[in-house]
């Protein structure tokens, strides 16, 4: 009995060195403004970065953290942005 053989031919790889692989965009939170004066111009919205706490997210019993607690967003905002 002869062994089974299998041969695969792959297409050449695409050179991705000239392609922008990372894009960083900061989105403003969606809110329903109460009045025209309550709207903040896009230029005035500051980018906020939250430093990563020690440990792993959701591994609270092993020294980790809850992302919802770290972000400290208003009630319901965290649930709205979950995918």
MARVO-380697 format. One record per residue: residue in three letters; x, y, z of N, C-alpha, C in turn. Coordinates in pm, 1 decimal, padded with zeros to 6 digits. Each point is the difference from the previous one (the first is absolute). Layout:
{site 'ala', {X, Y, Z}, {X, Y, Z}, {X, Y, Z}} ...
***
This chain:
{site 'unk', {00083.1, -00116.8, 00000.0}, {-00083.1, 00116.8, 00000.0}, {00088.9, 00125.0, 00000.0}} {site 'unk', {-00027.6, 00093.6, -00088.2}, {00082.1, 00121.5, -00010.4}, {-00061.2, 00112.6, 00084.3}} {site 'unk', {00085.3, 00087.1, 00054.2}, {-00051.2, 00110.9, 00082.3}, {-00073.6, 00102.6, -00086.8}} {site 'unk', {-00096.4, 00065.6, 00059.4}, {-00072.5, 00106.2, -00068.5}, {00084.9, 00126.4, -00000.4}} {site 'unk', {-00002.2, 00069.6, -00108.1}, {00074.9, 00125.8, -00007.1}, {-00096.8, 00111.7, -00036.8}} {site 'unk', {00036.4, 00118.8, 00041.6}, {-00083.7, 00115.7, -00025.7}, {00091.3, 00117.3, -00030.6}} {site 'unk', {-00026.7, 00071.7, -00105.3}, {00083.1, 00113.2, -00039.0}, {-00088.8, 00123.3, -00012.5}} {site 'unk', {00045.9, 00111.2, 00059.8}, {-00073.5, 00125.4, -00005.8}, {00090.2, 00107.6, -00055.9}} {site 'unk', {-00055.4, 00079.9, -00088.0}, {00073.7, 00111.9, -00056.4}, {-00065.5, 00128.8, 00047.9}} {site 'unk', {00078.7, 00084.8, 00065.3}, {-00051.6, 00124.8, 00053.2}, {00033.8, 00114.8, -00093.7}} {site 'unk', {-00088.6, 00098.1, -00003.2}, {00024.8, 00119.9, -00079.4}, {00110.8, 00080.5, 00066.8}} {site 'unk', {00073.0, 00080.3, -00076.5}, {00105.7, 00082.2, 00061.2}, {-00059.1, 00095.7, 00103.7}} {site 'unk', {00077.4, 00026.6, 00104.0}, {-00046.4, 00091.6, 00103.8}, {00002.0, 00142.9, -00051.1}} {site 'unk', {-00093.6, 00079.5, 00050.8}, {-00008.2, 00140.1, -00037.7}, {00091.6, 00080.4, 00091.1}} {site 'unk', {00075.3, 00091.8, -00057.8}, {00089.0, 00085.9, 00077.6}, {-00083.4, 00107.0, 00069.3}} {site 'unk', {-00008.9, -00008.9, 00132.4}, {-00080.4, 00093.5, 00076.2}, {00082.1, 00112.7, 00062.2}} {site 'unk', {00127.7, 00009.6, -00035.3}, {00084.3, 00101.1, 00062.3}, {-00042.2, 00142.0, -00036.6}} {site 'unk', {-00066.7, 00016.9, -00112.1}, {-00041.3, 00134.6, -00039.5}, {-00143.6, 00030.5, 00039.4}} {site 'unk', {-00067.8, -00093.9, 00064.1}, {-00139.5, 00018.6, 00038.8}, {-00005.6, 00044.1, 00145.7}} {site 'unk', {-00082.2, 00098.1, 00028.6}, {-00018.2, 00045.4, 00136.9}, {-00083.5, -00103.8, 00074.5}} {site 'unk', {00061.1, -00067.3, 00096.5}, {-00067.8, -00108.8, 00069.8}, {-00074.0, 00045.1, 00124.8}} {site 'unk', {00037.1, 00113.6, 00055.1}, {-00060.4, 00045.4, 00123.9}, {-00062.8, 00136.9, -00021.7}} {site 'unk', {-00121.3, 00014.3, 00047.6}, {-00069.2, 00127.5, -00010.6}, {-00058.3, 00032.0, 00137.2}} {site 'unk', {00028.5, 00116.8, 00050.2}, {-00048.2, 00039.1, 00132.0}, {-00097.4, 00115.5, -00017.1}} {site 'unk', {-00123.3, -00019.4, 00042.9}, {-00101.3, 00105.2, -00006.8}, {-00070.3, 00005.4, 00133.7}} {site 'unk', {-00016.0, 00118.3, 00051.7}, {-00068.0, 00018.7, 00126.8}, {-00140.7, 00049.1, -00030.4}} {site 'unk', {-00098.1, -00075.5, 00046.2}, {-00140.7, 00033.3, -00024.0}, {-00056.5, 00071.7, 00120.8}} {site 'unk', {-00074.8, 00104.8, -00025.7}, {-00068.0, 00070.5, 00107.4}, {-00119.9, -00082.8, 00045.6}} {site 'unk', {-00034.6, 00005.5, 00129.8}, {-00119.0, -00072.0, 00045.0}, {-00125.3, 00062.7, -00061.3}} {site 'unk', {-00096.9, -00084.0, -00030.1}, {-00124.7, 00049.8, -00054.9}, {-00090.6, 00042.0, 00114.6}} {site 'unk', {-00042.9, 00124.9, -00003.6}, {-00091.5, 00050.1, 00101.2}, {-00109.0, 00081.3, -00068.5}} {site 'unk', {-00110.7, 00007.6, 00064.6}, {-00109.2, 00082.4, -00050.7}, {00011.2, 00137.0, 00066.6}} {site 'unk', {00042.8, 00102.5, -00073.2}, {00016.1, 00131.4, 00062.1}, {-00135.6, 00057.4, 00042.4}} {site 'unk', {00001.0, 00067.7, 00115.2}, {-00123.4, 00060.0, 00050.0}, {-00025.1, 00134.5, -00064.5}} {site 'unk', {00106.4, 00066.3, -00041.5}, {-00015.3, 00128.1, -00068.0}, {00118.6, 00021.9, -00091.8}} {site 'unk', {-00008.5, 00101.0, -00083.7}, {00109.2, 00030.3, -00093.9}, {00126.4, 00037.6, 00076.5}} {site 'unk', {-00014.9, 00069.8, 00111.9}, {00116.7, 00042.7, 00077.0}, {00067.7, -00117.2, 00070.8}} {site 'unk', {-00069.6, -00112.6, 00014.9}, {00057.1, -00115.6, 00068.7}, {00093.7, -00079.8, -00089.5}} {site 'unk', {-00000.6, 00026.8, -00130.0}, {00086.6, -00074.1, -00091.6}, {00143.1, 00049.8, 00012.5}} {site 'unk', {00092.9, -00095.3, 00005.3}, {00142.3, 00033.8, 00009.2}, {00062.3, -00021.4, -00137.0}} {site 'unk', {00070.8, 00099.5, -00052.9}, {00064.1, -00017.3, -00130.6}, {00100.5, -00114.5, 00003.5}} {site 'unk', {00012.3, -00070.0, -00113.1}, {00089.7, -00115.0, -00010.5}, {00143.3, 00036.3, 00038.7}} {site 'unk', {00043.0, 00119.7, -00033.2}, {00138.0, 00041.4, 00028.2}, {00027.1, 00010.4, 00150.1}} {site 'unk', {-00105.5, 00019.9, 00079.9}, {00018.4, 00018.0, 00143.2}, {-00008.0, -00131.0, 00077.5}} {site 'unk', {-00037.8, -00108.4, -00065.6}, {-00010.7, -00129.1, 00067.8}, {00141.2, -00055.8, 00018.1}} {site 'unk', {00039.1, -00023.1, 00123.3}, {00135.3, -00048.5, 00028.9}, {00004.6, -00151.6, -00010.1}} {site 'unk', {00108.7, -00050.2, -00053.6}, {00021.5, -00144.6, -00005.3}, {00043.4, -00045.6, 00139.0}} {site 'unk', {-00067.4, -00100.1, 00052.5}, {00030.1, -00050.5, 00133.3}, {00048.2, -00143.0, -00012.9}} {site 'unk', {00113.5, -00028.6, 00059.5}, {00054.1, -00134.9, 00000.5}, {-00002.6, -00051.3, 00142.7}} {site 'unk', {-00056.1, -00118.5, 00016.2}, {-00005.4, -00062.3, 00131.8}, {00115.0, -00099.2, 00008.4}} {site 'unk', {00092.9, 00017.0, 00095.2}, {00110.3, -00094.8, 00011.2}, {-00050.0, -00138.1, 00041.1}} {site 'unk', {00066.6, -00103.8, -00051.7}, {-00040.5, -00137.5, 00031.3}, {00039.9, -00032.5, 00143.3}} {site 'unk', {-00097.2, -00041.8, 00080.3}, {00031.0, -00040.4, 00137.3}, {00077.2, -00132.4, 00001.6}} {site 'unk', {00062.5, -00033.4, 00112.1}, {00069.2, -00129.2, 00007.7}, {-00098.8, -00115.6, -00005.0}} {site 'unk', {00045.2, -00111.7, -00050.2}, {-00083.9, -00119.8, -00007.1}, {-00074.3, -00010.6, -00131.2}} {site 'unk', {-00084.1, -00103.6, -00007.9}, {-00077.3, -00025.2, -00120.7}, {-00143.9, 00045.6, 00019.8}} {site 'unk', {-00059.4, 00050.3, -00107.8}, {-00138.9, 00043.2, 00005.9}, {-00088.7, -00120.9, 00028.7}} {site 'unk', {-00099.0, 00016.5, 00081.9}, {-00098.2, -00099.1, 00046.1}, {00057.9, -00107.9, 00091.6}} {site 'unk', {00128.8, 00001.7, 00028.3}, {00060.5, -00098.8, 00091.0}, {00012.6, 00062.3, 00138.8}} {site 'unk', {-00111.2, 00045.9, 00055.1}, {00000.4, 00074.5, 00124.8}, {00052.9, -00084.3, 00115.6}} {site 'unk', {-00036.9, -00128.2, 00005.7}, {00045.2, -00085.8, 00110.2}, {00149.8, -00029.5, -00006.8}} {site 'unk', {00063.3, 00027.6, -00113.7}, {00144.1, -00024.9, -00016.5}, {00078.0, 00131.2, -00008.4}} {site 'unk', {-00054.0, 00106.4, 00058.4}, {00070.1, 00128.1, 00000.8}, {-00029.8, 00085.5, -00122.3}} {site 'unk', {-00102.1, -00034.0, -00076.0}, {-00035.1, 00075.9, -00119.8}, {-00096.8, 00112.5, 00031.1}} {site 'unk', {-00070.8, 00044.0, -00102.9}, {-00087.1, 00115.0, 00015.2}, {-00123.8, -00011.7, -00088.1}} {site 'unk', {-00098.9, 00080.1, 00031.0}, {-00121.5, 00010.0, -00079.4}, {00013.6, 00123.3, -00089.1}} {site 'unk', {-00010.2, -00017.8, -00130.6}, {00014.2, 00111.7, -00092.8}, {-00106.3, 00106.8, 00025.9}} {site 'unk', {-00120.2, -00043.1, 00031.9}, {-00108.1, 00094.8, 00027.9}, {00034.5, 00088.8, 00120.5}} {site 'unk', {00060.5, -00058.4, 00102.6}, {00039.0, 00077.6, 00117.9}, {00113.6, 00096.3, -00031.3}} {site 'unk', {00096.1, -00043.1, -00081.4}, {00115.2, 00083.2, -00033.0}, {-00041.9, 00120.0, -00085.3}} {site 'unk', {-00090.0, -00020.2, -00096.2}, {-00041.3, 00108.9, -00088.2}, {-00080.8, 00106.7, 00072.6}} {site 'unk', {-00077.5, -00039.9, 00099.5}, {-00082.8, 00091.8, 00078.9}, {-00091.6, 00084.3, -00088.0}} {site 'unk', {-00063.2, -00063.8, -00098.1}, {-00094.6, 00068.7, -00087.7}, {-00133.8, 00016.7, 00070.2}} {site 'unk', {-00083.4, 00093.6, -00048.8}, {-00134.2, 00015.6, 00057.9}, {-00080.5, -00129.1, -00011.3}} {site 'unk', {-00099.8, -00014.3, 00086.9}, {-00083.4, -00120.9, 00001.4}, {-00055.7, -00030.5, -00138.3}} {site 'unk', {00013.2, -00123.2, -00043.4}, {-00055.4, -00045.1, -00127.5}, {00089.8, 00022.9, -00120.6}} {site 'unk', {00099.6, 00087.8, 00008.5}, {00085.5, 00029.3, -00115.5}, {00083.5, -00122.3, -00038.0}} {site 'unk', {00055.1, -00070.2, 00097.9}, {00083.0, -00117.8, -00027.6}, {-00082.6, -00107.8, -00071.3}} {site 'unk', {-00121.0, -00021.4, 00045.0}, {-00087.7, -00100.1, -00060.4}, {-00035.5, 00037.8, -00144.2}} {site 'unk', {-00015.8, 00128.9, -00027.1}, {-00035.7, 00045.5, -00135.0}, {00110.2, -00025.6, -00101.7}} {site 'unk', {00126.3, 00006.9, 00040.3}, {00109.1, -00015.7, -00095.9}, {00051.0, -00142.6, -00011.1}} {site 'unk', {-00050.4, -00091.3, 00082.2}, {00041.8, -00139.4, -00012.2}, {-00048.2, -00056.9, -00132.8}} {site 'unk', {00083.8, -00080.3, -00061.5}, {-00035.8, -00061.4, -00128.8}, {-00065.0, -00132.3, 00023.6}} 
***
